[in-house]
Amino acid sequence: MATVAEWIEGARVRTLPNSVAPVLVGSGAAAAVGAFSLVRAALALLVSLALQVGVNYANDYSDGVRGTDSERVGPLRLVGSGVASPATVKAAAFACFALGAVAGLVLVSLSGHWWLLAVGAASIAGAWFYTGGEKPYGYSGWGEVAVFLFFGVIAVLGTEYVQADQVSWFGAAGAAAMGSFSAAVLVANNLRDVPTDRVAGKNTLAVRLGEPRTRVLYQVLVAIPFVLTVAAAFSTPIALVGLVAAAFVVPSARLVARGETGLKLIPVLKQTGLAMLTWAVVTAIGVGLS
């Protein structure tokens, strides 16, 4: 039976910036047009966190029952390591999805935009079928596209829209930046797992591209937010504060560029996540206050 500490590790806490950062950016975009709502931002954050932890448990369950986690390098896998039963981990995943659905329902009722329920349902389905079902799209190289969509476009613009009833230019730029950062985290994770994923038949984008091109893709993805930062500065100079996040990106980009593999790539996930969170915090505050 898994301990509390093992459940926390299985939730993959280091991935949580992926769910916190887009809500911050979306709330900053709402604040920039004078429409920030603490209650709605908090509900959006709860939805995002619940779905993030839910998808982490769902991936643990699906990969575990398929046996693709048996030789995995990295954080503890609850099912793959045998510390928790598949049924228990699956139940934990669906409990998180249910919590996110309830919070989302409250948020939609407050905003009055009932069509967003369809977006929420699609987000939960996307979380489950990433590695779940007979033909998981995460095994076919579409994971990065889904991450860009759900943790970038939907999370940022959805957060802004439920508060401001509109989508702004900063919201759009922030969505692209968050999507790129989140995709970069997944690329780094899959780059680390290329040898074991290839053997297990898990054809992630990294497996399909091969390690050299995956390393180039990572560099491109982490560069996009800073290109957007400079572009945004022509309209809102305070947006340049986002460049401080480069302090985390540069070390991780060097690790990827010099060909590190396995456990040596784990710091890249942490540094990329910190870069995303830092960019989100300083940019949201700066643009929101401006």
C-alpha positions as CSV (number, residue, x, y, z in Angstrom):
1,M,0.0,0.0,0.0
2,A,1.4,3.3,-1.1
3,T,2.3,5.9,1.6
4,V,1.2,9.5,1.5
5,A,4.7,10.5,0.4
6,E,4.6,8.0,-2.5
7,W,1.1,9.3,-3.6
8,I,2.6,12.9,-3.6
9,E,5.6,11.7,-5.6
10,G,3.2,9.8,-7.9
11,A,1.3,13.0,-8.5
12,R,4.5,14.4,-10.1
13,V,4.5,17.7,-8.2
14,R,7.3,19.1,-10.5
15,T,4.8,19.2,-13.3
16,L,2.4,21.4,-11.5
17,P,3.8,24.7,-12.9
18,N,2.2,23.5,-16.1
19,S,-1.2,24.1,-14.5
20,V,-0.4,27.1,-12.3
21,A,1.4,29.2,-14.9
22,P,-1.4,29.5,-17.5
23,V,-3.9,30.5,-14.9
24,L,-1.6,33.3,-13.8
25,V,-1.1,34.5,-17.3
26,G,-4.8,34.3,-18.1
27,S,-5.6,36.2,-14.9
28,G,-2.9,38.8,-15.8
29,A,-4.5,39.3,-19.2
30,A,-7.9,39.8,-17.4
31,A,-6.4,42.3,-15.0
32,A,-4.9,44.2,-17.9
33,V,-8.4,45.0,-19.1
34,G,-9.7,45.7,-15.6
35,A,-11.7,42.5,-15.2
36,F,-9.7,40.4,-12.7
37,S,-11.8,38.2,-10.4
38,L,-10.1,36.5,-7.5
39,V,-12.9,34.0,-7.0
40,R,-13.0,33.0,-10.7
41,A,-9.2,32.9,-10.9
42,A,-9.1,30.6,-7.8
43,L,-11.7,28.3,-9.4
44,A,-9.8,28.2,-12.7
45,L,-6.6,27.2,-10.7
46,L,-8.5,24.4,-8.9
47,V,-9.7,23.1,-12.2
48,S,-6.2,23.2,-13.7
49,L,-4.5,21.6,-10.8
50,A,-7.1,18.8,-10.5
51,L,-6.9,17.9,-14.1
52,Q,-3.1,18.0,-14.0
53,V,-2.9,15.6,-11.0
54,G,-5.6,13.6,-12.6
55,V,-3.7,13.2,-15.9
56,N,-0.6,12.3,-14.0
57,Y,-2.3,9.5,-12.1
58,A,-4.1,8.4,-15.3
59,N,-0.8,8.2,-17.1
60,D,0.7,6.2,-14.2
61,Y,-2.3,3.8,-14.4
62,S,-2.3,3.4,-18.2
63,D,1.5,3.1,-18.6
64,G,1.6,0.7,-15.6
65,V,-1.0,-1.8,-16.9
66,R,0.7,-1.7,-20.3
67,G,4.1,-2.4,-18.8
68,T,5.7,0.7,-20.4
69,D,6.9,1.9,-16.9
70,S,8.7,-1.2,-15.9
71,E,12.1,0.1,-17.0
72,R,11.4,3.9,-16.7
73,V,14.0,6.4,-15.6
74,G,12.7,9.2,-13.4
75,P,10.1,9.8,-10.6
76,L,8.2,7.0,-8.9
77,R,5.5,5.2,-10.8
78,L,2.8,3.9,-8.5
79,V,1.6,1.1,-10.7
80,G,4.9,0.3,-12.4
81,S,6.7,0.0,-9.1
82,G,4.0,-2.1,-7.5
83,V,3.4,0.2,-4.5
84,A,-0.3,0.8,-5.5
85,S,-2.8,-1.3,-7.4
86,P,-3.9,-0.3,-10.8
87,A,-7.5,0.0,-9.6
88,T,-6.6,2.4,-6.8
89,V,-4.5,4.7,-9.1
90,K,-7.3,4.7,-11.7
91,A,-9.8,5.7,-9.0
92,A,-7.5,8.5,-7.8
93,A,-7.3,9.8,-11.4
94,F,-11.1,9.8,-11.8
95,A,-11.5,11.4,-8.4
96,C,-9.3,14.3,-9.5
97,F,-11.2,14.6,-12.8
98,A,-14.5,14.7,-10.8
99,L,-13.1,17.5,-8.6
100,G,-12.0,19.5,-11.6
101,A,-15.5,19.0,-13.2
102,V,-17.3,20.3,-10.1
103,A,-15.0,23.3,-9.8
104,G,-15.5,23.9,-13.6
105,L,-19.2,23.7,-13.3
106,V,-19.2,26.4,-10.6
107,L,-16.9,28.5,-12.6
108,V,-19.1,28.2,-15.7
109,S,-22.2,29.1,-13.8
110,L,-20.6,32.2,-12.4
111,S,-19.4,33.3,-15.9
112,G,-22.7,32.4,-17.6
113,H,-20.8,30.9,-20.6
114,W,-22.4,27.5,-20.6
115,W,-20.8,26.4,-23.8
116,L,-17.5,26.2,-21.9
117,L,-18.8,22.9,-20.4
118,A,-18.0,21.3,-23.8
119,V,-14.4,22.6,-23.5
120,G,-14.2,21.1,-20.0
121,A,-15.5,17.8,-21.2
122,A,-12.9,17.8,-24.0
123,S,-10.2,18.6,-21.5
124,I,-11.1,15.6,-19.3
125,A,-11.3,13.3,-22.3
126,G,-7.9,14.6,-23.5
127,A,-6.4,13.9,-20.1
128,W,-7.7,10.3,-20.1
129,F,-7.0,9.3,-23.7
130,Y,-3.4,10.7,-23.6
131,T,-2.3,7.3,-22.6
132,G,-5.7,5.6,-21.9
133,G,-8.0,3.7,-24.2
134,E,-7.1,1.3,-27.1
135,K,-5.3,3.9,-29.2
136,P,-3.8,6.6,-26.9
137,Y,-2.7,9.6,-28.8
138,G,0.3,10.1,-26.6
139,Y,1.7,6.9,-28.0
140,S,1.4,8.3,-31.6
141,G,3.4,11.5,-31.3
142,W,0.5,13.9,-30.6
143,G,1.2,14.6,-27.0
144,E,3.0,17.9,-27.6
145,V,0.2,19.2,-29.7
146,A,-2.3,18.3,-27.0
147,V,-0.2,19.9,-24.3
148,F,0.1,23.1,-26.3
149,L,-3.6,23.2,-26.8
150,F,-4.8,22.3,-23.3
151,F,-2.1,23.9,-21.2
152,G,-1.6,26.9,-23.5
153,V,-4.6,27.9,-25.6
154,I,-7.5,26.5,-23.5
155,A,-6.0,27.2,-20.0
156,V,-4.8,30.7,-20.7
157,L,-7.6,32.0,-22.9
158,G,-10.3,30.1,-20.8
159,T,-9.0,31.7,-17.6
160,E,-9.1,35.2,-19.2
161,Y,-12.5,34.7,-20.9
162,V,-14.4,33.6,-17.7
163,Q,-13.2,36.7,-16.0
164,A,-13.1,39.3,-18.8
165,D,-15.7,38.0,-21.3
166,Q,-13.1,38.6,-24.0
167,V,-9.8,37.4,-25.4
168,S,-7.0,40.0,-25.7
169,W,-3.8,40.2,-27.7
170,F,-1.8,39.6,-24.5
171,G,-3.9,36.6,-23.7
172,A,-3.2,35.2,-27.2
173,A,0.6,35.8,-26.9
174,G,0.5,34.3,-23.3
175,A,-1.3,31.3,-24.6
176,A,1.3,30.6,-27.2
177,A,4.1,31.2,-24.7
178,M,2.6,28.8,-22.1
179,G,1.8,26.2,-24.7
180,S,5.4,26.3,-25.9
181,F,6.8,26.0,-22.4
182,S,4.5,23.1,-21.5
183,A,5.4,21.3,-24.8
184,A,9.0,21.8,-24.0
185,V,8.6,20.1,-20.6
186,L,7.0,17.1,-22.3
187,V,9.7,17.1,-25.0
188,A,12.4,17.0,-22.3
189,N,10.5,14.2,-20.5
190,N,10.1,12.1,-23.7
191,L,13.7,12.8,-24.7
192,R,14.9,11.3,-21.5
193,D,12.7,8.2,-22.1
194,V,13.5,7.6,-25.8
195,P,15.4,4.3,-25.2
196,T,12.8,2.7,-23.0
197,D,9.8,4.1,-25.0
198,R,11.2,2.8,-28.2
199,V,11.5,-0.7,-26.7
200,A,8.0,-0.5,-25.2
201,G,6.5,0.5,-28.5
202,K,5.5,4.0,-27.2
203,N,6.0,6.1,-30.3
204,T,6.2,9.6,-28.8
205,L,7.2,12.5,-30.9
206,A,10.7,12.2,-29.5
207,V,10.9,8.6,-30.7
208,R,9.6,9.5,-34.1
209,L,11.9,12.4,-34.6
210,G,15.0,10.8,-33.0
211,E,17.2,12.4,-30.3
212,P,19.1,14.9,-32.5
213,R,15.9,16.6,-33.9
214,T,14.1,16.3,-30.6
215,R,16.9,18.3,-29.0
216,V,16.5,21.0,-31.7
217,L,12.8,21.0,-31.1
218,Y,13.3,21.7,-27.4
219,Q,15.5,24.7,-28.2
220,V,12.9,26.1,-30.5
221,L,10.1,25.7,-28.0
222,V,11.9,27.4,-25.1
223,A,12.9,30.3,-27.5
224,I,9.3,31.1,-28.5
225,P,8.2,32.7,-25.2
226,F,11.1,35.1,-25.3
227,V,10.5,36.0,-28.9
228,L,6.9,36.8,-27.9
229,T,8.2,38.8,-25.0
230,V,10.2,41.1,-27.2
231,A,7.3,41.4,-29.6
232,A,4.9,42.3,-26.8
233,A,7.3,44.9,-25.5
234,F,6.7,47.1,-28.6
235,S,3.2,47.6,-27.2
236,T,3.8,47.1,-23.5
237,P,7.4,47.7,-22.6
238,I,6.9,46.2,-19.1
239,A,6.5,42.8,-20.8
240,L,10.3,42.7,-21.0
241,V,10.4,41.5,-17.4
242,G,9.6,38.1,-18.8
243,L,13.2,37.9,-20.0
244,V,14.4,37.1,-16.4
245,A,13.1,33.6,-17.0
246,A,16.0,33.0,-19.3
247,A,18.1,32.4,-16.2
248,F,16.5,29.0,-16.0
249,V,16.2,28.3,-19.7
250,V,19.9,28.8,-20.5
251,P,21.2,26.1,-18.2
252,S,18.6,23.6,-19.3
253,A,19.2,24.4,-23.0
254,R,22.9,23.7,-22.5
255,L,22.2,20.3,-21.0
256,V,20.0,19.4,-23.9
257,A,22.4,20.7,-26.5
258,R,25.4,18.8,-25.2
259,G,23.6,15.5,-25.5
260,E,22.9,14.6,-21.9
261,T,20.7,11.5,-21.5
262,G,18.8,9.6,-18.8
263,L,19.0,10.9,-15.2
264,K,21.1,13.8,-16.3
265,L,18.0,15.2,-18.2
266,I,15.8,15.3,-15.1
267,P,17.1,18.8,-14.1
268,V,15.9,20.0,-17.5
269,L,12.3,19.3,-16.5
270,K,12.7,21.2,-13.3
271,Q,14.4,24.2,-14.9
272,T,12.0,24.4,-17.8
273,G,9.1,24.3,-15.3
274,L,10.7,27.0,-13.2
275,A,11.3,29.1,-16.3
276,M,7.6,28.8,-17.3
277,L,6.4,29.7,-13.8
278,T,8.8,32.7,-13.5
279,W,7.8,34.0,-16.9
280,A,4.1,33.7,-16.0
281,V,4.5,35.4,-12.6
282,V,6.5,38.4,-13.6
283,T,4.8,38.9,-16.9
284,A,1.3,38.5,-15.5
285,I,2.0,41.0,-12.7
286,G,3.8,43.4,-15.0
287,V,1.2,43.5,-17.7
288,G,-1.7,43.2,-15.3
289,L,-0.6,46.3,-13.3
290,S,0.2,48.2,-16.4
